[in-house]
């Protein structure tokens, strides 16, 4: 019996491609979630051509028209939240409660940008010359390529697609090949919400499809690894088109000597291990004042050993599996490396057996580490964290900043002086105080420093900086 293959959305039509992506449930590798068509090179070109035609009308559509589309998309995501969350959990392995929160946030993002449509204002500036007026106009950039990762298969597409459409652009959307099901469901919602034919295309497949998209669009927004993001930015630069890349992190959580222990442990649990550590904002470096290493370690280990690791859709699961066998092997290799480098395994770090075959891993915590160990320099993207002892706030800040990355950083402290100094001096795009490094909000900008980011920020009204281009008009009334 043959299995139906979910098609791509190309130029307003659902069409088959070549070959198929086999989508496997990481909580039960005997279950195939679905098979999804791979887009062809010809389909990428056809989608780009259709996008240019449809985009010309969309760019000048009344704000109310664009707003209504985004609101209809938000409404259907919200109505189908339970169904979409279950699908997300099955294909990505995220615990069902986290998947539900992600889908809910996606609906909120589309609704937010349905309002931002009306705030796409220009500027009027005085001139140096008498009788001259100056206007700054913001116009859609054109056709944008959106390439998204597997770890947030609904909300990251949402925070790219929503502003792209809100600000008058056409979209070619390429999701990660590991999570096509959520992307297909989102594309279906967008299509059925009345998106103009050709304005939005779904192009599933591997990295080849992503490279081909970069070659035919006017701008590209990418979220993923530093290596792939660098390649995307270089390919875009060769064509002289804008690129926006949100990349990796090696995020520090500083536990100061005056930290509240319960807050510190909660920040570490939430930031380091939830969602199997598969977040670019996860806190993998726990920088702890020597005065607090003993009590913090004891309390953190106790909390970790109560975490329930299991199938993503099972009630009571705190942490689901990692995404696939390759990521599991990477996590295990870094756990082995840490021990080779002299780190002391405090708890976890082993593969787990559950009722169904899956990629289950016990979250690992290491002590006696230094910031120069590879496990503290390289992004692992798994449930692995290392305690780095430091003496005092100044050393803690120096260690926090001693990294090639600069996405997120947090400090747990009761000192207003240290909190204020940390926010001003930590070299990261996101600075948290008494909060986990993971957890961002959609109405404010998301951007990193150093190797963590390239190009303008995402989210909030700041997204307009990427999805529009500025033109300046001078007028003299003769």
DOMIFI-989588 format. One record per residue (C-alpha): x, y, z; residue number from 0; residue in three letters. Coordinates in steps of 0.5 Angstrom, whole numbers, always signed. Example, Ala and Ser with C-alpha at 12.3 -4.5 7.8 and 13.67 -1.06 7.14 Angstrom:
2
      px      py      pz   seq   type
     +25      -9     +16     0    ALA
     +27      -2     +14     1    SER
***
This chain:
478
      px      py      pz   seq   type
      +0      +0      +0     0    UNK
      +3      +7      -2     1    UNK
      +3     +13      +2     2    UNK
      +1     +19      +0     3    UNK
      +6     +25      -1     4    UNK
      +5     +32      +2     5    UNK
      +6     +36      -4     6    UNK
      +9     +43      -4     7    UNK
      +5     +50      -5     8    UNK
      +8     +53     -12     9    UNK
      +5     +59     -15    10    UNK
      -1     +58     -12    11    UNK
      -2     +50     -13    12    UNK
      +0     +44      -9    13    UNK
      +4     +40     -13    14    UNK
      +9     +34     -13    15    UNK
     +16     +34     -13    16    UNK
     +22     +29     -14    17    UNK
     +23     +24      -8    18    UNK
     +20     +25      -1    19    UNK
     +23     +27      +6    20    UNK
     +21     +21     +11    21    UNK
     +19     +25     +17    22    UNK
     +20     +20     +23    23    UNK
     +17     +21     +30    24    UNK
     +24     +22     +35    25    UNK
     +19     +19     +41    26    UNK
     +18     +13     +37    27    UNK
     +22     +11     +31    28    UNK
     +18      +6     +29    29    UNK
     +12     +11     +27    30    UNK
     +13     +15     +20    31    UNK
      +9     +22     +21    32    UNK
      +9     +23     +14    33    UNK
     +12     +23      +7    34    UNK
     +13     +30      +4    35    UNK
     +15     +32      -3    36    UNK
     +22     +35      -5    37    UNK
     +22     +41      -9    38    UNK
     +25     +41     -16    39    UNK
     +30     +47     -18    40    UNK
     +24     +49     -24    41    UNK
     +19     +49     -18    42    UNK
     +24     +54     -14    43    UNK
     +24     +58     -21    44    UNK
     +17     +58     -22    45    UNK
     +15     +60     -15    46    UNK
     +20     +66     -15    47    UNK
     +17     +68     -22    48    UNK
     +10     +68     -19    49    UNK
     +12     +71     -13    50    UNK
     +14     +77     -17    51    UNK
      +8     +78     -20    52    UNK
      +3     +77     -14    53    UNK
      +8     +81     -10    54    UNK
      +7     +87     -15    55    UNK
      +0     +88     -13    56    UNK
      +1     +86      -5    57    UNK
      +6     +91      -4    58    UNK
      +1     +97      -6    59    UNK
      -5     +93      -3    60    UNK
      -9     +97      +3    61    UNK
      -6     +96     +10    62    UNK
     -13     +93     +12    63    UNK
     -13     +88      +6    64    UNK
      -6     +85      +9    65    UNK
      -8     +86     +16    66    UNK
     -14     +82     +15    67    UNK
     -10     +76     +12    68    UNK
      -6     +76     +18    69    UNK
     -12     +76     +23    70    UNK
     -15     +70     +19    71    UNK
      -9     +66     +19    72    UNK
      -8     +68     +27    73    UNK
     -15     +66     +28    74    UNK
     -14     +59     +25    75    UNK
      -8     +57     +28    76    UNK
     -11     +59     +35    77    UNK
     -17     +54     +33    78    UNK
     -13     +49     +31    79    UNK
      -8     +49     +37    80    UNK
      -9     +42     +40    81    UNK
      -8     +39     +33    82    UNK
      -2     +43     +31    83    UNK
      +1     +42     +38    84    UNK
      +0     +35     +37    85    UNK
      +3     +34     +30    86    UNK
      +9     +39     +33    87    UNK
     +11     +34     +39    88    UNK
     +10     +28     +34    89    UNK
     +15     +30     +29    90    UNK
     +20     +35     +33    91    UNK
     +20     +31     +40    92    UNK
     +18     +37     +44    93    UNK
     +14     +36     +50    94    UNK
      +6     +37     +49    95    UNK
      +6     +43     +54    96    UNK
     +12     +46     +50    97    UNK
      +9     +45     +44    98    UNK
      +2     +48     +46    99    UNK
      +6     +54     +48   100    UNK
      +9     +55     +41   101    UNK
      +3     +54     +37   102    UNK
      +0     +59     +42   103    UNK
      +5     +64     +41   104    UNK
      +5     +63     +33   105    UNK
      -2     +66     +33   106    UNK
      +0     +72     +37   107    UNK
      +5     +73     +33   108    UNK
      +1     +73     +27   109    UNK
      -4     +78     +30   110    UNK
      +1     +82     +33   111    UNK
      +3     +84     +26   112    UNK
      -4     +85     +23   113    UNK
      -4     +91     +27   114    UNK
      +3     +93     +25   115    UNK
      +1     +94     +18   116    UNK
      -2    +100     +20   117    UNK
      +4    +103     +24   118    UNK
      +9    +102     +17   119    UNK
     +10    +110     +17   120    UNK
     +15    +114     +14   121    UNK
     +18    +120     +16   122    UNK
     +18    +128     +14   123    UNK
     +25    +131     +16   124    UNK
     +27    +139     +15   125    UNK
     +31    +141     +10   126    UNK
     +37    +145     +10   127    UNK
     +34    +149      +4   128    UNK
     +29    +154      +5   129    UNK
     +22    +151      +1   130    UNK
     +24    +144      +1   131    UNK
     +21    +138      +4   132    UNK
     +24    +131      +5   133    UNK
     +20    +125      +6   134    UNK
     +23    +118      +8   135    UNK
     +19    +113      +5   136    UNK
     +19    +105      +7   137    UNK
     +17    +100      +1   138    UNK
     +17     +93      +1   139    UNK
     +24     +89      -1   140    UNK
     +20     +85      -6   141    UNK
     +21     +77      -6   142    UNK
     +24     +74      +1   143    UNK
     +27     +67      +2   144    UNK
     +26     +65      +9   145    UNK
     +30     +59     +11   146    UNK
     +28     +56     +18   147    UNK
     +31     +51     +23   148    UNK
     +28     +45     +26   149    UNK
     +28     +47     +34   150    UNK
     +22     +51     +33   151    UNK
     +18     +49     +27   152    UNK
     +12     +53     +28   153    UNK
     +14     +60     +32   154    UNK
     +20     +61     +28   155    UNK
     +17     +61     +21   156    UNK
     +11     +65     +24   157    UNK
     +16     +71     +26   158    UNK
     +19     +71     +19   159    UNK
     +13     +70     +15   160    UNK
      +8     +75     +19   161    UNK
     +13     +81     +18   162    UNK
     +15     +79     +11   163    UNK
      +7     +79      +9   164    UNK
      +5     +85     +14   165    UNK
     +10     +90     +10   166    UNK
      +8     +88      +3   167    UNK
     +13     +82      +1   168    UNK
     +12     +76      -3   169    UNK
     +15     +69      +1   170    UNK
     +19     +63      -1   171    UNK
     +19     +59      +5   172    UNK
     +24     +53      +6   173    UNK
     +23     +49     +13   174    UNK
     +28     +44     +16   175    UNK
     +28     +38     +12   176    UNK
     +27     +35     +19   177    UNK
     +20     +38     +21   178    UNK
     +16     +39     +14   179    UNK
     +10     +37     +18   180    UNK
      +9     +43     +22   181    UNK
     +11     +47     +16   182    UNK
      +6     +44     +11   183    UNK
      +0     +45     +16   184    UNK
      +2     +52     +17   185    UNK
      +3     +53      +9   186    UNK
      -4     +50      +9   187    UNK
      -7     +55     +14   188    UNK
      -4     +61     +10   189    UNK
      -7     +58      +3   190    UNK
     -14     +57      +6   191    UNK
     -14     +64      +9   192    UNK
     -14     +67      +2   193    UNK
      -7     +69      +1   194    UNK
      -7     +71      -6   195    UNK
      -4     +66     -11   196    UNK
      +3     +66     -12   197    UNK
      +5     +71      -6   198    UNK
      +7     +65      -1   199    UNK
     +10     +59      -3   200    UNK
     +12     +53      +1   201    UNK
     +19     +49      -2   202    UNK
     +21     +43      +2   203    UNK
     +27     +39      +1   204    UNK
     +35     +39      +3   205    UNK
     +40     +45      +3   206    UNK
     +40     +45      -4   207    UNK
     +33     +48      -4   208    UNK
     +36     +53      +0   209    UNK
     +41     +55      -4   210    UNK
     +37     +55     -10   211    UNK
     +32     +60      -6   212    UNK
     +38     +65      -4   213    UNK
     +40     +65     -12   214    UNK
     +33     +68     -14   215    UNK
     +30     +72      -8   216    UNK
     +31     +80      -6   217    UNK
     +33     +78      +1   218    UNK
     +34     +72      +5   219    UNK
     +33     +71     +13   220    UNK
     +36     +65     +16   221    UNK
     +36     +62     +23   222    UNK
     +41     +56     +24   223    UNK
     +48     +54     +25   224    UNK
     +54     +59     +24   225    UNK
     +57     +55     +19   226    UNK
     +50     +54     +14   227    UNK
     +49     +62     +16   228    UNK
     +56     +64     +14   229    UNK
     +55     +60      +7   230    UNK
     +48     +64      +6   231    UNK
     +51     +70      +8   232    UNK
     +56     +69      +3   233    UNK
     +52     +67      -2   234    UNK
     +47     +73      -1   235    UNK
     +53     +78      -1   236    UNK
     +55     +75      -8   237    UNK
     +49     +77     -11   238    UNK
     +49     +84      -7   239    UNK
     +42     +82      -3   240    UNK
     +41     +83      +4   241    UNK
     +41     +77      +9   242    UNK
     +39     +77     +16   243    UNK
     +42     +71     +20   244    UNK
     +40     +69     +27   245    UNK
     +45     +63     +29   246    UNK
     +48     +60     +35   247    UNK
     +50     +61     +42   248    UNK
     +54     +59     +48   249    UNK
     +50     +63     +53   250    UNK
     +53     +64     +60   251    UNK
     +48     +64     +66   252    UNK
     +52     +67     +72   253    UNK
     +50     +65     +79   254    UNK
     +53     +71     +83   255    UNK
     +55     +70     +91   256    UNK
     +49     +73     +93   257    UNK
     +44     +69     +88   258    UNK
     +37     +67     +91   259    UNK
     +38     +59     +91   260    UNK
     +31     +57     +88   261    UNK
     +32     +63     +83   262    UNK
     +38     +60     +81   263    UNK
     +36     +53     +80   264    UNK
     +30     +55     +76   265    UNK
     +34     +59     +71   266    UNK
     +39     +53     +70   267    UNK
     +33     +48     +69   268    UNK
     +29     +52     +65   269    UNK
     +35     +55     +61   270    UNK
     +40     +49     +60   271    UNK
     +35     +43     +60   272    UNK
     +28     +44     +58   273    UNK
     +26     +42     +50   274    UNK
     +33     +38     +51   275    UNK
     +37     +44     +51   276    UNK
     +35     +45     +43   277    UNK
     +35     +52     +43   278    UNK
     +40     +57     +41   279    UNK
     +39     +61     +47   280    UNK
     +40     +55     +52   281    UNK
     +45     +56     +58   282    UNK
     +50     +51     +57   283    UNK
     +56     +55     +61   284    UNK
     +54     +56     +69   285    UNK
     +59     +61     +71   286    UNK
     +58     +60     +79   287    UNK
     +61     +64     +84   288    UNK
     +66     +59     +89   289    UNK
     +62     +61     +95   290    UNK
     +56     +58     +92   291    UNK
     +58     +52     +88   292    UNK
     +57     +47     +93   293    UNK
     +50     +49     +95   294    UNK
     +48     +51     +88   295    UNK
     +51     +44     +85   296    UNK
     +47     +40     +90   297    UNK
     +40     +43     +89   298    UNK
     +41     +43     +82   299    UNK
     +43     +36     +81   300    UNK
     +37     +34     +86   301    UNK
     +32     +38     +81   302    UNK
     +35     +35     +75   303    UNK
     +34     +28     +78   304    UNK
     +26     +29     +79   305    UNK
     +26     +31     +71   306    UNK
     +21     +26     +67   307    UNK
     +24     +24     +61   308    UNK
     +20     +21     +56   309    UNK
     +15     +21     +50   310    UNK
     +13     +28     +48   311    UNK
      +6     +27     +48   312    UNK
      +6     +23     +54   313    UNK
      +2     +26     +60   314    UNK
      +8     +29     +65   315    UNK
     +14     +29     +61   316    UNK
     +18     +34     +62   317    UNK
     +23     +33     +57   318    UNK
     +22     +29     +50   319    UNK
     +28     +26     +46   320    UNK
     +33     +30     +42   321    UNK
     +31     +31     +35   322    UNK
     +34     +25     +31   323    UNK
     +40     +20     +32   324    UNK
     +45     +24     +29   325    UNK
     +44     +30     +34   326    UNK
     +44     +24     +40   327    UNK
     +51     +22     +37   328    UNK
     +53     +29     +37   329    UNK
     +51     +30     +44   330    UNK
     +54     +23     +47   331    UNK
     +60     +25     +43   332    UNK
     +61     +32     +47   333    UNK
     +59     +28     +54   334    UNK
     +65     +23     +52   335    UNK
     +69     +29     +50   336    UNK
     +68     +33     +57   337    UNK
     +70     +27     +61   338    UNK
     +76     +26     +57   339    UNK
     +78     +34     +58   340    UNK
     +78     +32     +66   341    UNK
     +71     +35     +67   342    UNK
     +67     +31     +73   343    UNK
     +60     +28     +71   344    UNK
     +55     +30     +76   345    UNK
     +49     +27     +74   346    UNK
     +46     +24     +67   347    UNK
     +49     +24     +61   348    UNK
     +47     +17     +58   349    UNK
     +42     +14     +53   350    UNK
     +35     +12     +56   351    UNK
     +30      +6     +54   352    UNK
     +23      +8     +54   353    UNK
     +17      +4     +52   354    UNK
     +18      +6     +45   355    UNK
     +25      +6     +41   356    UNK
     +27     +14     +41   357    UNK
     +33     +19     +42   358    UNK
     +32     +19     +49   359    UNK
     +38     +22     +53   360    UNK
     +39     +24     +61   361    UNK
     +41     +31     +61   362    UNK
     +48     +32     +63   363    UNK
     +51     +36     +68   364    UNK
     +59     +37     +69   365    UNK
     +63     +40     +75   366    UNK
     +70     +42     +75   367    UNK
     +70     +45     +68   368    UNK
     +74     +51     +65   369    UNK
     +72     +56     +60   370    UNK
     +78     +54     +56   371    UNK
     +75     +46     +55   372    UNK
     +72     +45     +48   373    UNK
     +65     +43     +51   374    UNK
     +65     +51     +54   375    UNK
     +67     +53     +47   376    UNK
     +63     +50     +42   377    UNK
     +55     +50     +41   378    UNK
     +53     +43     +43   379    UNK
     +45     +44     +42   380    UNK
     +43     +39     +47   381    UNK
     +42     +38     +54   382    UNK
     +49     +39     +57   383    UNK
     +51     +44     +62   384    UNK
     +58     +45     +65   385    UNK
     +59     +49     +72   386    UNK
     +65     +54     +71   387    UNK
     +67     +56     +78   388    UNK
     +69     +64     +79   389    UNK
     +72     +68     +84   390    UNK
     +67     +74     +84   391    UNK
     +63     +78     +80   392    UNK
     +69     +81     +75   393    UNK
     +72     +74     +74   394    UNK
     +64     +72     +72   395    UNK
     +63     +78     +67   396    UNK
     +70     +76     +64   397    UNK
     +69     +69     +63   398    UNK
     +61     +70     +61   399    UNK
     +64     +75     +55   400    UNK
     +70     +70     +53   401    UNK
     +66     +67     +48   402    UNK
     +66     +67     +40   403    UNK
     +58     +68     +41   404    UNK
     +54     +73     +44   405    UNK
     +47     +71     +43   406    UNK
     +44     +71     +51   407    UNK
     +47     +72     +58   408    UNK
     +44     +72     +64   409    UNK
     +46     +73     +72   410    UNK
     +42     +71     +78   411    UNK
     +44     +76     +83   412    UNK
     +40     +81     +89   413    UNK
     +45     +86     +87   414    UNK
     +42     +92     +83   415    UNK
     +49     +95     +82   416    UNK
     +51     +88     +79   417    UNK
     +45     +87     +75   418    UNK
     +46     +94     +72   419    UNK
     +53     +93     +70   420    UNK
     +52     +86     +67   421    UNK
     +46     +89     +63   422    UNK
     +51     +95     +60   423    UNK
     +57     +90     +60   424    UNK
     +56     +83     +58   425    UNK
     +57     +82     +50   426    UNK
     +50     +79     +48   427    UNK
     +44     +81     +44   428    UNK
     +40     +79     +50   429    UNK
     +41     +81     +57   430    UNK
     +37     +77     +63   431    UNK
     +37     +79     +70   432    UNK
     +34     +73     +75   433    UNK
     +31     +70     +69   434    UNK
     +33     +64     +64   435    UNK
     +37     +66     +58   436    UNK
     +32     +62     +54   437    UNK
     +25     +66     +53   438    UNK
     +24     +72     +48   439    UNK
     +18     +76     +47   440    UNK
     +15     +78     +40   441    UNK
     +14     +85     +41   442    UNK
     +22     +87     +42   443    UNK
     +28     +86     +38   444    UNK
     +32     +79     +37   445    UNK
     +39     +80     +35   446    UNK
     +46     +77     +38   447    UNK
     +53     +80     +37   448    UNK
     +59     +77     +35   449    UNK
     +58     +70     +31   450    UNK
     +51     +69     +34   451    UNK
     +48     +74     +29   452    UNK
     +49     +78     +22   453    UNK
     +44     +83     +19   454    UNK
     +38     +87     +22   455    UNK
     +34     +84     +28   456    UNK
     +28     +80     +28   457    UNK
     +21     +81     +31   458    UNK
     +18     +87     +34   459    UNK
     +17     +93     +30   460    UNK
     +25     +93     +29   461    UNK
     +23     +87     +23   462    UNK
     +21     +93     +19   463    UNK
     +29     +95     +18   464    UNK
     +30     +88     +14   465    UNK
     +23     +87     +10   466    UNK
     +23     +94      +7   467    UNK
     +28     +99      +4   468    UNK
     +28    +106      +5   469    UNK
     +27    +112      +0   470    UNK
     +28    +119      +0   471    UNK
     +24    +124      -3   472    UNK
     +26    +132      -4   473    UNK
     +21    +137      -6   474    UNK
     +21    +144      -8   475    UNK
     +15    +147      -9   476    UNK
     +17    +152     -15   477    UNK
***
